Amino acid sequence: MLLSLIGIVDLLLKVLSYIIIAQAILSWLVAFNVINTHNDFMRSFLRALDRMTDPIYRPIRRILPDFGGIDFSPIVVLLLIYIARMLLQGVALDVMSGYQ
């Protein structure tokens, strides 16, 4: 039961990291005018990504100082996700080996 829960949380963290990476790549493509933001589908897709990630970025943006036009909050979130996944894997190994 606990291993299933750990697996689900790990999967959700992995999906979240893919969403953050996709959003970062798309924001670069928008910044270099590779993607047309006048396209309704692309505009709604980018807005949906912003709505998913903005609640996660907001507390980190309050803590980080302003670096001009560079937003380091996705990097911080990816680092925190990596640490959380490593901790979850350690807990899963402890549960599998019988330590609780």
Backbone as CSV, one residue per row, in Angstrom:
resi,resn,N_x,N_y,N_z,CA_x,CA_y,CA_z,C_x,C_y,C_z
1,MET,0.824,-1.194,0.000,0.000,0.000,0.000,0.871,1.262,0.000
2,LEU,1.854,1.294,0.896,2.729,2.457,0.989,3.596,2.590,-0.260
3,LEU,4.043,1.453,-0.800,4.850,1.511,-2.017,4.036,2.037,-3.195
4,SER,2.768,1.695,-3.248,1.906,2.215,-4.314,1.754,3.725,-4.195
5,LEU,1.576,4.206,-2.985,1.451,5.645,-2.756,2.740,6.368,-3.131
6,ILE,3.868,5.796,-2.756,5.161,6.388,-3.110,5.330,6.405,-4.626
7,GLY,4.919,5.334,-5.294,5.010,5.275,-6.749,4.147,6.321,-7.429
8,ILE,2.947,6.542,-6.904,2.050,7.550,-7.481,2.623,8.949,-7.299
9,VAL,3.126,9.242,-6.100,3.711,10.566,-5.844,4.942,10.774,-6.721
10,ASP,5.755,9.737,-6.883,6.938,9.834,-7.729,6.541,10.094,-9.183
11,LEU,5.510,9.411,-9.649,5.033,9.625,-11.014,4.514,11.050,-11.203
12,LEU,3.767,11.563,-10.231,3.259,12.935,-10.322,4.397,13.956,-10.339
13,LEU,5.426,13.715,-9.533,6.579,14.620,-9.533,7.317,14.563,-10.869
14,LYS,7.406,13.377,-11.454,8.057,13.237,-12.754,7.266,13.974,-13.836
15,VAL,5.944,13.835,-13.832,5.104,14.539,-14.804,5.232,16.051,-14.621
16,LEU,5.257,16.505,-13.371,5.414,17.934,-13.105,6.748,18.452,-13.636
17,SER,7.805,17.669,-13.491,9.098,18.113,-14.011,9.075,18.189,-15.535
18,TYR,8.382,17.262,-16.198,8.257,17.336,-17.656,7.460,18.571,-18.076
19,ILE,6.424,18.901,-17.324,5.626,20.097,-17.628,6.479,21.353,-17.485
20,ILE,7.295,21.411,-16.444,8.157,22.578,-16.224,9.190,22.708,-17.333
21,ILE,9.781,21.595,-17.747,10.766,21.636,-18.828,10.109,22.066,-20.137
22,ALA,8.927,21.536,-20.418,8.210,21.925,-21.640,7.868,23.408,-21.620
23,GLN,7.445,23.902,-20.470,7.109,25.322,-20.374,8.348,26.191,-20.587
24,ALA,9.479,25.779,-20.047,10.709,26.558,-20.225,11.119,26.594,-21.696
25,ILE,11.060,25.451,-22.361,11.430,25.405,-23.778,10.475,26.256,-24.607
26,LEU,9.183,26.135,-24.335,8.207,26.932,-25.086,8.370,28.427,-24.826
27,SER,8.730,28.801,-23.606,8.928,30.229,-23.331,10.136,30.771,-24.089
28,TRP,11.168,29.959,-24.247,12.309,30.390,-25.056,11.911,30.530,-26.520
29,LEU,11.116,29.581,-27.003,10.676,29.658,-28.396,9.793,30.875,-28.635
30,VAL,8.982,31.230,-27.658,8.162,32.441,-27.771,9.055,33.674,-27.735
31,ALA,10.060,33.673,-26.870,10.950,34.832,-26.749,11.731,35.087,-28.034
32,PHE,12.071,34.019,-28.764,12.821,34.171,-30.010,11.918,34.196,-31.240
33,ASN,10.609,34.372,-31.014,9.613,34.473,-32.092,9.589,33.257,-33.011
34,VAL,9.861,32.095,-32.472,9.747,30.860,-33.241,8.298,30.385,-33.233
35,ILE,7.616,30.603,-32.108,6.214,30.214,-31.968,5.349,31.459,-32.095
36,ASN,4.299,31.333,-32.881,3.368,32.437,-33.088,2.345,32.437,-31.953
37,THR,2.380,33.451,-31.117,1.436,33.524,-29.997,0.081,34.080,-30.420
38,HIS,-0.074,34.458,-31.674,-1.380,34.906,-32.167,-2.273,33.719,-32.516
39,ASN,-1.694,32.529,-32.567,-2.460,31.311,-32.794,-3.275,31.008,-31.533
40,ASP,-4.579,30.830,-31.682,-5.452,30.621,-30.520,-5.097,29.363,-29.745
41,PHE,-4.786,28.275,-30.460,-4.441,27.035,-29.769,-3.174,27.209,-28.945
42,MET,-2.155,27.804,-29.545,-0.887,27.968,-28.832,-1.046,28.911,-27.649
43,ARG,-1.818,29.964,-27.808,-2.044,30.896,-26.712,-2.756,30.203,-25.551
44,SER,-3.768,29.396,-25.854,-4.484,28.697,-24.779,-3.615,27.617,-24.150
45,PHE,-2.765,26.969,-24.940,-1.858,25.954,-24.402,-0.840,26.589,-23.457
46,LEU,-0.264,27.706,-23.859,0.700,28.402,-23.004,0.033,28.931,-21.736
47,ARG,-1.186,29.406,-21.861,-1.926,29.888,-20.694,-2.223,28.740,-19.723
48,ALA,-2.548,27.563,-20.264,-2.801,26.398,-19.406,-1.535,25.985,-18.663
49,LEU,-0.398,26.015,-19.345,0.866,25.699,-18.673,1.163,26.711,-17.575
50,ASP,0.899,27.979,-17.841,1.115,29.014,-16.825,0.218,28.794,-15.614
51,ARG,-1.025,28.421,-15.859,-1.948,28.183,-14.741,-1.529,26.984,-13.902
52,MET,-0.919,25.984,-14.533,-0.476,24.808,-13.779,0.757,25.096,-12.938
53,THR,1.660,25.903,-13.459,2.942,26.083,-12.786,3.033,27.340,-11.929
54,ASP,2.210,28.332,-12.195,2.308,29.587,-11.443,2.103,29.412,-9.937
55,PRO,1.153,28.592,-9.464,1.043,28.410,-8.008,2.283,27.772,-7.381
56,ILE,3.034,27.028,-8.159,4.259,26.410,-7.642,5.396,27.422,-7.635
57,TYR,5.460,28.256,-8.669,6.534,29.247,-8.778,6.364,30.421,-7.821
58,ARG,5.139,30.793,-7.520,4.863,32.028,-6.773,5.613,32.117,-5.438
59,PRO,5.596,31.086,-4.573,6.343,31.218,-3.306,7.850,31.348,-3.513
60,ILE,8.364,30.695,-4.540,9.801,30.763,-4.798,10.170,32.127,-5.366
61,ARG,9.313,32.695,-6.184,9.571,34.031,-6.729,9.582,35.091,-5.641
62,ARG,8.814,34.873,-4.575,8.832,35.823,-3.452,10.166,35.773,-2.710
63,ILE,10.778,34.600,-2.667,12.031,34.426,-1.924,13.234,34.872,-2.754
64,LEU,13.262,34.499,-4.035,14.406,34.824,-4.886,14.455,36.315,-5.193
65,PRO,15.659,36.889,-5.243,15.760,38.296,-5.644,15.477,38.444,-7.138
66,ASP,15.213,39.655,-7.572,14.923,39.939,-8.972,16.227,39.943,-9.762
67,PHE,16.296,39.114,-10.803,17.483,39.036,-11.642,17.245,39.668,-13.008
68,GLY,16.405,40.663,-13.060,16.083,41.292,-14.338,15.051,40.463,-15.077
69,GLY,15.359,40.076,-16.294,14.419,39.313,-17.105,14.556,37.813,-16.980
70,ILE,15.424,37.351,-16.084,15.669,35.914,-15.949,14.906,35.386,-14.742
71,ASP,14.140,34.327,-14.960,13.357,33.706,-13.896,14.011,32.376,-13.525
72,PHE,14.570,32.311,-12.325,15.238,31.099,-11.871,14.314,30.157,-11.103
73,SER,13.054,30.525,-10.940,12.149,29.678,-10.159,11.931,28.297,-10.779
74,PRO,11.869,28.123,-12.114,11.748,26.755,-12.633,12.943,25.873,-12.285
75,ILE,14.128,26.458,-12.272,15.321,25.682,-11.926,15.267,25.260,-10.466
76,VAL,14.840,26.170,-9.594,14.723,25.853,-8.168,13.678,24.765,-7.953
77,VAL,12.545,24.867,-8.652,11.492,23.855,-8.505,11.982,22.500,-9.006
78,LEU,12.681,22.480,-10.137,13.218,21.211,-10.636,14.216,20.601,-9.657
79,LEU,15.027,21.429,-9.030,15.966,20.936,-8.028,15.229,20.365,-6.818
80,LEU,14.184,21.042,-6.371,13.394,20.546,-5.239,12.665,19.247,-5.588
81,ILE,12.180,19.143,-6.821,11.537,17.900,-7.259,12.546,16.763,-7.272
82,TYR,13.752,17.037,-7.747,14.800,16.016,-7.768,15.111,15.533,-6.355
83,ILE,15.239,16.458,-5.418,15.521,16.089,-4.024,14.368,15.283,-3.444
84,ALA,13.133,15.703,-3.710,11.965,14.977,-3.195,11.898,13.568,-3.769
85,ARG,12.219,13.411,-5.038,12.194,12.070,-5.638,13.280,11.180,-5.052
86,MET,14.452,11.741,-4.768,15.508,10.945,-4.144,15.097,10.499,-2.739
87,LEU,14.469,11.401,-1.990,13.992,11.040,-0.654,12.916,9.964,-0.724
88,LEU,12.009,10.086,-1.681,10.964,9.072,-1.848,11.548,7.715,-2.213
89,GLN,12.562,7.711,-3.047,13.195,6.446,-3.413,13.892,5.821,-2.213
90,GLY,14.482,6.648,-1.358,15.085,6.129,-0.133,14.057,5.526,0.796
91,VAL,12.913,6.186,0.934,11.834,5.645,1.765,11.321,4.343,1.173
92,ALA,11.187,4.288,-0.146,10.715,3.061,-0.795,11.683,1.915,-0.561
93,LEU,12.978,2.196,-0.614,13.963,1.141,-0.346,13.887,0.669,1.101
94,ASP,13.692,1.602,2.028,13.545,1.220,3.435,12.310,0.358,3.649
95,VAL,11.215,0.712,3.001,9.981,-0.061,3.148,10.155,-1.451,2.549
96,MET,10.815,-1.536,1.407,11.006,-2.839,0.766,11.932,-3.730,1.569
97,SER,12.903,-3.136,2.259,13.834,-3.953,3.035,13.306,-4.270,4.427
98,GLY,12.173,-3.696,4.806,11.546,-4.056,6.067,11.754,-3.076,7.193
99,TYR,12.496,-1.988,6.983,12.699,-0.989,8.036,11.572,0.026,7.988
100,GLN,11.000,0.317,9.171,9.933,1.319,9.214,10.063,2.202,10.405
